[in-house]
Amino acid sequence: MNYEKLVLYENLILNFMLIFCVLFIVYTILTITKKTNISKFGKIIIWFILFLGCFGFIVKSIISTIVT
């Protein structure tokens, strides 16, 4: 196996694991907000913060792709 294939596999696995982590966080937040009595405003704040975190990862990956 040459170096280029190893780097490709590493990037693919990293991307899939990041997607899995984000989906797990979404699932956790869904179950917590359904089981507790959080107001609608609190739910909006929680989802907005989660969106900002995901948006930061997306922007970072786009910028690192453009730079390299």
WONOR-V451156 format. One record per residue. SS is DSSP state (alpha for helix, beta for strand, coil for the rest). OMEGA is omega as a letter, one per 30 degrees, with the letter a starting at -180 (999 if undefined). Layout:
BEGIN
ss: {SS,SS}
omega: {OMEGA,OMEGA}
END
This chain:
BEGIN
ss: {coil,coil,alpha,alpha,alpha,alpha,alpha,alpha,alpha,alpha,alpha,alpha,alpha,alpha,alpha,alpha,alpha,alpha,alpha,alpha,alpha,alpha,alpha,alpha,alpha,alpha,alpha,alpha,alpha,alpha,alpha,alpha,alpha,alpha,alpha,coil,coil,coil,coil,alpha,alpha,alpha,alpha,alpha,alpha,alpha,alpha,alpha,alpha,alpha,alpha,alpha,alpha,alpha,alpha,alpha,alpha,alpha,alpha,alpha,alpha,alpha,alpha,alpha,alpha,alpha,alpha,coil}
omega: {a,a,a,l,l,l,l,l,l,l,l,a,l,l,l,l,l,l,l,l,l,l,l,l,l,l,a,l,l,a,l,a,l,a,a,l,l,l,a,l,l,l,l,l,a,a,l,l,l,l,l,l,l,l,l,l,a,a,l,a,l,a,l,l,a,a,a,999}
END
